[in-house]
Amino acid sequence: MPGFAPPATDERTALTAYLAHQRRALRATAHGLTTEQARMVAPAGELSIGGLIKHAGRCEHFWTDLILQRQRGPQRKADESDADEFRLAPDESLAGVLAAYAEAAERTDAVIAGIPDLGQAVPVPRGLPWFPEEVGNWSVRWVLLHLIEETARHGGHADIIRESIDGATLYPLLAAAEAWPAPWFRPWEPAAPTIGRQQPPVT
């Protein structure tokens, strides 16, 4: 059934398939939206669908760089806000962040495919309070599980925001986005936005 991750016979296939499935769900929350709608935030928060997809792509780049032990330039300081990572800048579009997310996912998949041992050590960054001082290394396996966790968590955020925009929910969106054959419910169709407000402009 297209709403489930496919069967897997080994650990690597299972982990990458579940990560891909969670990515599908997050991307589906943007199906049929304009960039303006992708900037809309829930009544009591600042998260938007466009911002969450932008963050998910950057998150995959960050963790893939950790696996490769690459430094991506200056890192955010402990007292520095990460709000810009969760919002679309004035010059960013929904199409742009979706393309960047697809590129990040492709890169992650290629890196994982080239690692023979999922137990390979991934050093824990030092000097930042959100990383544990008592742990020296994670593993590639741990990173994959964390990416599944992170993507699923933000997919849940995006589900709620999307429903507040036009009432759309995940399976009808997936059925419409992927043209499921003979779905057991009505695929999503466009409707006028109801609740939701525009994300405050970046200052």
N, C-alpha and C positions, 0 to 999 in steps of 0.2 A: 504494500500500500504506500503511495507516494508521501503520505504524511509522517512516515517513520524513517529512521535511519536504516540503511540496508543491512542484511545479515553479515556477520563477520566471523571468520574462522581463526583469526589470530589477533593478538593484542594491538599491533601497529595499525592494522586495518580498522579495528574497532575504534581506536582513539581518533584517527584521522576522519573516519566516517561520521562520528558523532560531532566532531568539530565542524565539518562541512555542513551537517544538518542544522546545527545552531546558527551558522552563518546564513543559510537559506532563510531561516525564520526571521532573523534580524533584517535581512535585505527585503523580505516580503512586506515588512511593515511600511516600507516606503513606496510600495507599488501604487501607481496611479496618482501620486502626490506631485504637486508643483514645488519648486524651490521655496516659495513663500509659505506653503503649508508645512514643508519640512523644517521651517524655522519656528513653527508654533510650539509653545510650551504648555504643559498642563497647568491648571489654575493655581496650584500652590507650589510650583517648582520652576527650575530654570533649564531642565533637560528638554531637548527636542530630538526628533528622529534624525534629522540631518547631523546634529552634533554627536549623537550616539554612534552613528555609522562612522563619522570622522574619527572619533575616539577609538573605536574598535580596530580600524585600520592602523592607526598609530600604535596601538597596543601590540598588535601582531608584529609590527616592525621592531618595536622595542625588545620583545621577548626573543625574536629570531636573532637579533643582534647579540643578545646575551648568550644564546646557544653558540653563535659563531665567535664570541668573545671580541666583538667589535665595539668601539666607542663611537657614538653618534654625535659628538660635539658636546657642548655644555649641558649638564643635567639640571633639572629643576631643583632649586634649593628648598629646604624644609619649610621656610616661611613664604614661599612663592606660590601664588594661586595657580591652579590648573584649569580655571574656568574657561579660558580661550580654547582649550582642547575639546570642550564639550559644546561649542557653539559654532555656527557657520559665520565666518567673517563676511563682510560686505561683498568681497570679490569671489566668494566661494559659492558653488552651486551644488544641488543634490546630485546631478549627473557626475560632477567632478569628484565628490566624496565616494560615490558608489564605484567609480572607476578606480580610485585610489585603494578602496577596500578590496576590490577584486585583485588588484596587483599585489597587495600585501598578502592576501590569502595564497595566491599562486607562489609567491616567494617562500612563505612558510612551508607549503607542501613540498616544494623542491628541496628545501634544506632538510626537512625531516626524512624525505626519501633517500637522501645521501648519507644518512647517519646509520651505521650498521647496528649500533647498540643503544637502545633507548635508556639504558642505565648510565650513559656518558655523563660526566659531571658538568654542571653549569654553575660557575662561581656566583655566589651571592654578592651583589654590589654593596660596597661599604660606605658608611657616612651618611646614610639617609634613614630617618626614624621608621619608615614604613617597611624596611627590610630587616629581618631578624639578625641580631648580632651573634646569637648563639649557634647559627647554622652556617657552615662553611660553603656547602654546595647543595644545589638541587640536582635533579637529573632531567634529561630531555623528557622522560616520561612525566615527571612532575609538571614541567612547563606545559606539555600538551593538556594535562588535566586542568591546569590553571586556566589555559585559554578557553577550554570548554566551559568552565565555571564562569569566567568573565563574560564570554559571549552570551551565555544563557541568561545571566543576570541582567545585562543590558538589553537583551531581547525582550525580557519581561517588562522593563521600563518602557521600551518602545511600543509594546502591545497596548499598554494602558494609555499612552499618549495618542496612539493612532485611533483607538476606540473613542477618545474624547474629541477627536477632530471630525470624524464622519461616521462613527459607529462600526467601522470595519473591524473584524477579528481575524485571527491568523489563518485558519483553514480556508475560509472563503478567499482570502487574499492569495494564499498559495495556489489554490485551484485556478484562480484567474491568471496569476502571474505565470504559471507553468502549464496552463491549458490541460488540466487533468482530464482524462477521459471518464465520462459518466460519473462525476462526483456525486456524493450522497447528500449534498446540500447545494444551494444556489451559489455559484461563484460571485465574488464581489463585483459590483457595478458602481460607477461614479455616482456620488450624491453630494449635495451642497454641504459645506462645513457647518457645524453647529456650535459646539463649545470650543474653547481654546483661545489663546491670545498670542499676538506676535511676540517673538523673543525680543527683549530690550536690545536696542542697537549697541554695538561695541563702541566704547568710548576710549 
